[in-house]
Amino acid sequence: MAQPIPTPPDTFDEPWKLILEHYFRDFLTFLFPTVANAIDWSRPPEPMPTE
C-alpha cells in the first residue's frame, strides 16, 4: 500500500498575524481609540510566539 504524502500545515492566520504585528497601534487607534490612548507606547508590544 502506498504511503500518504505528508502535506504542510495550513497557515491561514499567518498573514493576519503579520498585519496586526505591523499595524497594531493603528488598528487599536481606529477601532478602540480609548484603549489606544491608555497604552504606554514607549515600549513596543511584544507578540506572543505561539497561539
mmCIF file of the N, C-alpha and C atoms, coordinates in Angstrom:
data_MODEL
# 
_entry.id   MODEL 
# 
loop_
_atom_site.group_PDB 
_atom_site.id 
_atom_site.type_symbol 
_atom_site.label_atom_id 
_atom_site.label_alt_id 
_atom_site.label_comp_id 
_atom_site.label_asym_id 
_atom_site.label_entity_id 
_atom_site.label_seq_id 
_atom_site.pdbx_PDB_ins_code 
_atom_site.Cartn_x 
_atom_site.Cartn_y 
_atom_site.Cartn_z 
_atom_site.occupancy 
_atom_site.B_iso_or_equiv 
_atom_site.pdbx_formal_charge 
_atom_site.auth_seq_id 
_atom_site.auth_comp_id 
_atom_site.auth_asym_id 
_atom_site.auth_atom_id 
_atom_site.pdbx_PDB_model_num 
ATOM 1   N N  . MET A 1 1  ? 0.842   -1.183 0.000  1.00 0.00 ? 1  MET A N  1 
ATOM 2   C CA . MET A 1 1  ? 0.000   0.000  0.000  1.00 0.00 ? 1  MET A CA 1 
ATOM 3   C C  . MET A 1 1  ? 0.890   1.250  0.000  1.00 0.00 ? 1  MET A C  1 
ATOM 4   N N  . ALA A 1 2  ? 0.507   2.215  -0.763 1.00 0.00 ? 2  ALA A N  1 
ATOM 5   C CA . ALA A 1 2  ? 1.302   3.438  -0.895 1.00 0.00 ? 2  ALA A CA 1 
ATOM 6   C C  . ALA A 1 2  ? 1.190   4.290  0.364  1.00 0.00 ? 2  ALA A C  1 
ATOM 7   N N  . GLN A 1 3  ? 2.295   4.909  0.714  1.00 0.00 ? 3  GLN A N  1 
ATOM 8   C CA . GLN A 1 3  ? 2.316   5.808  1.866  1.00 0.00 ? 3  GLN A CA 1 
ATOM 9   C C  . GLN A 1 3  ? 1.709   7.153  1.468  1.00 0.00 ? 3  GLN A C  1 
ATOM 10  N N  . PRO A 1 4  ? 0.883   7.759  2.338  1.00 0.00 ? 4  PRO A N  1 
ATOM 11  C CA . PRO A 1 4  ? 0.340   9.081  2.009  1.00 0.00 ? 4  PRO A CA 1 
ATOM 12  C C  . PRO A 1 4  ? 1.448   10.130 2.000  1.00 0.00 ? 4  PRO A C  1 
ATOM 13  N N  . ILE A 1 5  ? 1.308   11.082 1.122  1.00 0.00 ? 5  ILE A N  1 
ATOM 14  C CA . ILE A 1 5  ? 2.279   12.169 1.021  1.00 0.00 ? 5  ILE A CA 1 
ATOM 15  C C  . ILE A 1 5  ? 1.950   13.200 2.102  1.00 0.00 ? 5  ILE A C  1 
ATOM 16  N N  . PRO A 1 6  ? 2.905   13.492 2.978  1.00 0.00 ? 6  PRO A N  1 
ATOM 17  C CA . PRO A 1 6  ? 2.617   14.496 4.014  1.00 0.00 ? 6  PRO A CA 1 
ATOM 18  C C  . PRO A 1 6  ? 2.447   15.883 3.397  1.00 0.00 ? 6  PRO A C  1 
ATOM 19  N N  . THR A 1 7  ? 1.499   16.606 3.915  1.00 0.00 ? 7  THR A N  1 
ATOM 20  C CA . THR A 1 7  ? 1.258   17.969 3.431  1.00 0.00 ? 7  THR A CA 1 
ATOM 21  C C  . THR A 1 7  ? 1.633   18.954 4.536  1.00 0.00 ? 7  THR A C  1 
ATOM 22  N N  . PRO A 1 8  ? 2.116   20.115 4.158  1.00 0.00 ? 8  PRO A N  1 
ATOM 23  C CA . PRO A 1 8  ? 2.462   21.112 5.181  1.00 0.00 ? 8  PRO A CA 1 
ATOM 24  C C  . PRO A 1 8  ? 1.196   21.622 5.871  1.00 0.00 ? 8  PRO A C  1 
ATOM 25  N N  . PRO A 1 9  ? 1.310   22.053 7.109  1.00 0.00 ? 9  PRO A N  1 
ATOM 26  C CA . PRO A 1 9  ? 0.134   22.570 7.811  1.00 0.00 ? 9  PRO A CA 1 
ATOM 27  C C  . PRO A 1 9  ? -0.367  23.858 7.163  1.00 0.00 ? 9  PRO A C  1 
ATOM 28  N N  . ASP A 1 10 ? -1.661  24.076 7.278  1.00 0.00 ? 10 ASP A N  1 
ATOM 29  C CA . ASP A 1 10 ? -2.260  25.307 6.753  1.00 0.00 ? 10 ASP A CA 1 
ATOM 30  C C  . ASP A 1 10 ? -1.820  26.489 7.606  1.00 0.00 ? 10 ASP A C  1 
ATOM 31  N N  . THR A 1 11 ? -1.578  27.607 6.953  1.00 0.00 ? 11 THR A N  1 
ATOM 32  C CA . THR A 1 11 ? -1.168  28.824 7.668  1.00 0.00 ? 11 THR A CA 1 
ATOM 33  C C  . THR A 1 11 ? -2.076  29.977 7.264  1.00 0.00 ? 11 THR A C  1 
ATOM 34  N N  . PHE A 1 12 ? -3.369  29.777 7.462  1.00 0.00 ? 12 PHE A N  1 
ATOM 35  C CA . PHE A 1 12 ? -4.329  30.806 7.078  1.00 0.00 ? 12 PHE A CA 1 
ATOM 36  C C  . PHE A 1 12 ? -4.227  32.054 7.946  1.00 0.00 ? 12 PHE A C  1 
ATOM 37  N N  . ASP A 1 13 ? -3.823  31.899 9.185  1.00 0.00 ? 13 ASP A N  1 
ATOM 38  C CA . ASP A 1 13 ? -3.788  33.048 10.088 1.00 0.00 ? 13 ASP A CA 1 
ATOM 39  C C  . ASP A 1 13 ? -2.475  33.822 10.048 1.00 0.00 ? 13 ASP A C  1 
ATOM 40  N N  . GLU A 1 14 ? -1.465  33.290 9.397  1.00 0.00 ? 14 GLU A N  1 
ATOM 41  C CA . GLU A 1 14 ? -0.161  33.957 9.364  1.00 0.00 ? 14 GLU A CA 1 
ATOM 42  C C  . GLU A 1 14 ? -0.218  35.371 8.774  1.00 0.00 ? 14 GLU A C  1 
ATOM 43  N N  . PRO A 1 15 ? -0.905  35.596 7.640  1.00 0.00 ? 15 PRO A N  1 
ATOM 44  C CA . PRO A 1 15 ? -0.973  36.975 7.118  1.00 0.00 ? 15 PRO A CA 1 
ATOM 45  C C  . PRO A 1 15 ? -1.629  37.946 8.098  1.00 0.00 ? 15 PRO A C  1 
ATOM 46  N N  . TRP A 1 16 ? -2.672  37.485 8.806  1.00 0.00 ? 16 TRP A N  1 
ATOM 47  C CA . TRP A 1 16 ? -3.336  38.367 9.772  1.00 0.00 ? 16 TRP A CA 1 
ATOM 48  C C  . TRP A 1 16 ? -2.418  38.693 10.936 1.00 0.00 ? 16 TRP A C  1 
ATOM 49  N N  . LYS A 1 17 ? -1.658  37.715 11.376 1.00 0.00 ? 17 LYS A N  1 
ATOM 50  C CA . LYS A 1 17 ? -0.717  37.964 12.473 1.00 0.00 ? 17 LYS A CA 1 
ATOM 51  C C  . LYS A 1 17 ? 0.342   38.979 12.063 1.00 0.00 ? 17 LYS A C  1 
ATOM 52  N N  . LEU A 1 18 ? 0.835   38.870 10.843 1.00 0.00 ? 18 LEU A N  1 
ATOM 53  C CA . LEU A 1 18 ? 1.843   39.820 10.363 1.00 0.00 ? 18 LEU A CA 1 
ATOM 54  C C  . LEU A 1 18 ? 1.268   41.227 10.235 1.00 0.00 ? 18 LEU A C  1 
ATOM 55  N N  . ILE A 1 19 ? 0.047   41.325 9.731  1.00 0.00 ? 19 ILE A N  1 
ATOM 56  C CA . ILE A 1 19 ? -0.599  42.634 9.592  1.00 0.00 ? 19 ILE A CA 1 
ATOM 57  C C  . ILE A 1 19 ? -0.801  43.273 10.959 1.00 0.00 ? 19 ILE A C  1 
ATOM 58  N N  . LEU A 1 20 ? -1.343  42.505 11.904 1.00 0.00 ? 20 LEU A N  1 
ATOM 59  C CA . LEU A 1 20 ? -1.576  43.067 13.234 1.00 0.00 ? 20 LEU A CA 1 
ATOM 60  C C  . LEU A 1 20 ? -0.278  43.408 13.946 1.00 0.00 ? 20 LEU A C  1 
ATOM 61  N N  . GLU A 1 21 ? 0.748   42.605 13.730 1.00 0.00 ? 21 GLU A N  1 
ATOM 62  C CA . GLU A 1 21 ? 2.033   42.910 14.357 1.00 0.00 ? 21 GLU A CA 1 
ATOM 63  C C  . GLU A 1 21 ? 2.586   44.235 13.836 1.00 0.00 ? 21 GLU A C  1 
ATOM 64  N N  . HIS A 1 22 ? 2.419   44.474 12.548 1.00 0.00 ? 22 HIS A N  1 
ATOM 65  C CA . HIS A 1 22 ? 2.963   45.688 11.942 1.00 0.00 ? 22 HIS A CA 1 
ATOM 66  C C  . HIS A 1 22 ? 2.079   46.915 12.200 1.00 0.00 ? 22 HIS A C  1 
ATOM 67  N N  . TYR A 1 23 ? 0.759   46.735 12.161 1.00 0.00 ? 23 TYR A N  1 
ATOM 68  C CA . TYR A 1 23 ? -0.176  47.855 12.281 1.00 0.00 ? 23 TYR A CA 1 
ATOM 69  C C  . TYR A 1 23 ? -0.996  47.805 13.564 1.00 0.00 ? 23 TYR A C  1 
ATOM 70  N N  . PHE A 1 24 ? -0.466  47.211 14.618 1.00 0.00 ? 24 PHE A N  1 
ATOM 71  C CA . PHE A 1 24 ? -1.233  47.027 15.845 1.00 0.00 ? 24 PHE A CA 1 
ATOM 72  C C  . PHE A 1 24 ? -1.722  48.351 16.435 1.00 0.00 ? 24 PHE A C  1 
ATOM 73  N N  . ARG A 1 25 ? -0.837  49.308 16.501 1.00 0.00 ? 25 ARG A N  1 
ATOM 74  C CA . ARG A 1 25 ? -1.221  50.605 17.089 1.00 0.00 ? 25 ARG A CA 1 
ATOM 75  C C  . ARG A 1 25 ? -2.303  51.286 16.249 1.00 0.00 ? 25 ARG A C  1 
ATOM 76  N N  . ASP A 1 26 ? -2.138  51.284 14.931 1.00 0.00 ? 26 ASP A N  1 
ATOM 77  C CA . ASP A 1 26 ? -3.154  51.877 14.055 1.00 0.00 ? 26 ASP A CA 1 
ATOM 78  C C  . ASP A 1 26 ? -4.484  51.140 14.177 1.00 0.00 ? 26 ASP A C  1 
ATOM 79  N N  . PHE A 1 27 ? -4.418  49.821 14.274 1.00 0.00 ? 27 PHE A N  1 
ATOM 80  C CA . PHE A 1 27 ? -5.617  49.005 14.432 1.00 0.00 ? 27 PHE A CA 1 
ATOM 81  C C  . PHE A 1 27 ? -6.374  49.394 15.701 1.00 0.00 ? 27 PHE A C  1 
ATOM 82  N N  . LEU A 1 28 ? -5.656  49.482 16.819 1.00 0.00 ? 28 LEU A N  1 
ATOM 83  C CA . LEU A 1 28 ? -6.313  49.855 18.070 1.00 0.00 ? 28 LEU A CA 1 
ATOM 84  C C  . LEU A 1 28 ? -6.826  51.287 18.039 1.00 0.00 ? 28 LEU A C  1 
ATOM 85  N N  . THR A 1 29 ? -6.058  52.184 17.466 1.00 0.00 ? 29 THR A N  1 
ATOM 86  C CA . THR A 1 29 ? -6.479  53.583 17.399 1.00 0.00 ? 29 THR A CA 1 
ATOM 87  C C  . THR A 1 29 ? -7.754  53.733 16.584 1.00 0.00 ? 29 THR A C  1 
ATOM 88  N N  . PHE A 1 30 ? -7.870  52.978 15.513 1.00 0.00 ? 30 PHE A N  1 
ATOM 89  C CA . PHE A 1 30 ? -9.055  53.060 14.653 1.00 0.00 ? 30 PHE A CA 1 
ATOM 90  C C  . PHE A 1 30 ? -10.281 52.440 15.316 1.00 0.00 ? 30 PHE A C  1 
ATOM 91  N N  . LEU A 1 31 ? -10.125 51.245 15.884 1.00 0.00 ? 31 LEU A N  1 
ATOM 92  C CA . LEU A 1 31 ? -11.282 50.535 16.432 1.00 0.00 ? 31 LEU A CA 1 
ATOM 93  C C  . LEU A 1 31 ? -11.548 50.824 17.907 1.00 0.00 ? 31 LEU A C  1 
ATOM 94  N N  . PHE A 1 32 ? -10.495 51.075 18.678 1.00 0.00 ? 32 PHE A N  1 
ATOM 95  C CA . PHE A 1 32 ? -10.640 51.291 20.116 1.00 0.00 ? 32 PHE A CA 1 
ATOM 96  C C  . PHE A 1 32 ? -9.791  52.481 20.552 1.00 0.00 ? 32 PHE A C  1 
ATOM 97  N N  . PRO A 1 33 ? -10.173 53.692 20.173 1.00 0.00 ? 33 PRO A N  1 
ATOM 98  C CA . PRO A 1 33 ? -9.324  54.856 20.470 1.00 0.00 ? 33 PRO A CA 1 
ATOM 99  C C  . PRO A 1 33 ? -9.093  55.081 21.964 1.00 0.00 ? 33 PRO A C  1 
ATOM 100 N N  . THR A 1 34 ? -10.069 54.802 22.799 1.00 0.00 ? 34 THR A N  1 
ATOM 101 C CA . THR A 1 34 ? -9.888  54.987 24.240 1.00 0.00 ? 34 THR A CA 1 
ATOM 102 C C  . THR A 1 34 ? -8.827  54.036 24.781 1.00 0.00 ? 34 THR A C  1 
ATOM 103 N N  . VAL A 1 35 ? -8.869  52.804 24.332 1.00 0.00 ? 35 VAL A N  1 
ATOM 104 C CA . VAL A 1 35 ? -7.869  51.818 24.755 1.00 0.00 ? 35 VAL A CA 1 
ATOM 105 C C  . VAL A 1 35 ? -6.487  52.220 24.242 1.00 0.00 ? 35 VAL A C  1 
ATOM 106 N N  . ALA A 1 36 ? -6.413  52.637 22.986 1.00 0.00 ? 36 ALA A N  1 
ATOM 107 C CA . ALA A 1 36 ? -5.127  53.023 22.397 1.00 0.00 ? 36 ALA A CA 1 
ATOM 108 C C  . ALA A 1 36 ? -4.510  54.198 23.149 1.00 0.00 ? 36 ALA A C  1 
ATOM 109 N N  . ASN A 1 37 ? -5.341  55.129 23.600 1.00 0.00 ? 37 ASN A N  1 
ATOM 110 C CA . ASN A 1 37 ? -4.823  56.282 24.344 1.00 0.00 ? 37 ASN A CA 1 
ATOM 111 C C  . ASN A 1 37 ? -4.341  55.899 25.739 1.00 0.00 ? 37 ASN A C  1 
ATOM 112 N N  . ALA A 1 38 ? -4.848  54.801 26.281 1.00 0.00 ? 38 ALA A N  1 
ATOM 113 C CA . ALA A 1 38 ? -4.460  54.374 27.625 1.00 0.00 ? 38 ALA A CA 1 
ATOM 114 C C  . ALA A 1 38 ? -3.171  53.554 27.632 1.00 0.00 ? 38 ALA A C  1 
ATOM 115 N N  . ILE A 1 39 ? -2.695  53.157 26.476 1.00 0.00 ? 39 ILE A N  1 
ATOM 116 C CA . ILE A 1 39 ? -1.499  52.311 26.388 1.00 0.00 ? 39 ILE A CA 1 
ATOM 117 C C  . ILE A 1 39 ? -0.241  53.168 26.367 1.00 0.00 ? 39 ILE A C  1 
ATOM 118 N N  . ASP A 1 40 ? 0.762   52.725 27.107 1.00 0.00 ? 40 ASP A N  1 
ATOM 119 C CA . ASP A 1 40 ? 2.072   53.378 27.088 1.00 0.00 ? 40 ASP A CA 1 
ATOM 120 C C  . ASP A 1 40 ? 2.837   52.842 25.878 1.00 0.00 ? 40 ASP A C  1 
ATOM 121 N N  . TRP A 1 41 ? 2.894   53.616 24.803 1.00 0.00 ? 41 TRP A N  1 
ATOM 122 C CA . TRP A 1 41 ? 3.520   53.179 23.556 1.00 0.00 ? 41 TRP A CA 1 
ATOM 123 C C  . TRP A 1 41 ? 5.028   53.391 23.549 1.00 0.00 ? 41 TRP A C  1 
ATOM 124 N N  . SER A 1 42 ? 5.608   53.838 24.672 1.00 0.00 ? 42 SER A N  1 
ATOM 125 C CA . SER A 1 42 ? 7.063   53.991 24.708 1.00 0.00 ? 42 SER A CA 1 
ATOM 126 C C  . SER A 1 42 ? 7.762   52.628 24.666 1.00 0.00 ? 42 SER A C  1 
ATOM 127 N N  . ARG A 1 43 ? 7.048   51.588 25.089 1.00 0.00 ? 43 ARG A N  1 
ATOM 128 C CA . ARG A 1 43 ? 7.548   50.214 24.955 1.00 0.00 ? 43 ARG A CA 1 
ATOM 129 C C  . ARG A 1 43 ? 6.770   49.540 23.839 1.00 0.00 ? 43 ARG A C  1 
ATOM 130 N N  . PRO A 1 44 ? 7.449   48.973 22.870 1.00 0.00 ? 44 PRO A N  1 
ATOM 131 C CA . PRO A 1 44 ? 6.725   48.320 21.774 1.00 0.00 ? 44 PRO A CA 1 
ATOM 132 C C  . PRO A 1 44 ? 6.022   47.051 22.259 1.00 0.00 ? 44 PRO A C  1 
ATOM 133 N N  . PRO A 1 45 ? 4.880   46.739 21.671 1.00 0.00 ? 45 PRO A N  1 
ATOM 134 C CA . PRO A 1 45 ? 4.190   45.498 22.043 1.00 0.00 ? 45 PRO A CA 1 
ATOM 135 C C  . PRO A 1 45 ? 5.049   44.281 21.687 1.00 0.00 ? 45 PRO A C  1 
ATOM 136 N N  . GLU A 1 46 ? 4.961   43.257 22.505 1.00 0.00 ? 46 GLU A N  1 
ATOM 137 C CA . GLU A 1 46 ? 5.707   42.025 22.254 1.00 0.00 ? 46 GLU A CA 1 
ATOM 138 C C  . GLU A 1 46 ? 4.721   40.939 21.835 1.00 0.00 ? 46 GLU A C  1 
ATOM 139 N N  . PRO A 1 47 ? 4.760   40.520 20.578 1.00 0.00 ? 47 PRO A N  1 
ATOM 140 C CA . PRO A 1 47 ? 3.832   39.468 20.153 1.00 0.00 ? 47 PRO A CA 1 
ATOM 141 C C  . PRO A 1 47 ? 4.183   38.135 20.803 1.00 0.00 ? 47 PRO A C  1 
ATOM 142 N N  . MET A 1 48 ? 3.166   37.343 21.064 1.00 0.00 ? 48 MET A N  1 
ATOM 143 C CA . MET A 1 48 ? 3.386   36.018 21.641 1.00 0.00 ? 48 MET A CA 1 
ATOM 144 C C  . MET A 1 48 ? 3.910   35.086 20.553 1.00 0.00 ? 48 MET A C  1 
ATOM 145 N N  . PRO A 1 49 ? 4.854   34.227 20.887 1.00 0.00 ? 49 PRO A N  1 
ATOM 146 C CA . PRO A 1 49 ? 5.431   33.350 19.864 1.00 0.00 ? 49 PRO A CA 1 
ATOM 147 C C  . PRO A 1 49 ? 4.487   32.248 19.396 1.00 0.00 ? 49 PRO A C  1 
ATOM 148 N N  . THR A 1 50 ? 3.491   31.899 20.210 1.00 0.00 ? 50 THR A N  1 
ATOM 149 C CA . THR A 1 50 ? 2.550   30.844 19.829 1.00 0.00 ? 50 THR A CA 1 
ATOM 150 C C  . THR A 1 50 ? 1.135   31.315 20.062 1.00 0.00 ? 50 THR A C  1 
ATOM 151 N N  . GLU A 1 51 ? 0.207   30.512 19.620 1.00 0.00 ? 51 GLU A N  1 
ATOM 152 C CA . GLU A 1 51 ? -1.203  30.867 19.796 1.00 0.00 ? 51 GLU A CA 1 
ATOM 153 C C  . GLU A 1 51 ? -1.646  30.645 21.209 1.00 0.00 ? 51 GLU A C  1 
# 
